Amino acid sequence: MQKTYSAKPSDVTRKWYVIDASETTLGRVATKAASLLTGKGKPQFTHHIDCGDYVIVVNAKDLKVTGNKLETIKYYSHSGHAGHLHERSLREQMNLDPTKAIEHAIRGMLPVNRLRDGRLERLKIYAGADHKHEAQKPETLSLKGAK
């Protein structure tokens, strides 16, 4: 009888990937980033061990969305006091801080468990094309034409 493989934290090897957010839409960027952060594409993937990689998202300010999503997607924040619910559209969020819109989308695609915060720490988002992780020799992933 063959035993089922279960990864150990010492077995995990992490790679670095760069995703250009200006190539495709918000949803495609977020799903690819979430998949890389969880490590779902690796053969040693184990649900209770964090097997994911590092993800760098660049050009967040040039993010694409289709349809009327700039107006219909809403972000809410509440101060904790009665009547202090604040609403912001995706267009307003992109003008204030475009990295938060991508982070919010990726966070929503990760499973809600104890591993989520560690996975989000490995996510690096930059508004421009430059990032400070050249020393890690990240591999560039092209999402053009990906369906």
Secondary structure by P-SEA (a helix, b strand, c coil): cbbbbbbccccbbbbbbbbccccccaaaaaaaaaaaaaccccccccccccbbbbbbbcccccccccccccccbbbbbbccccccbbbbcaaaaaaccaaaaaaaaaaaacccccaaaaaaaabbbbccccccccccbbbbbbccccc
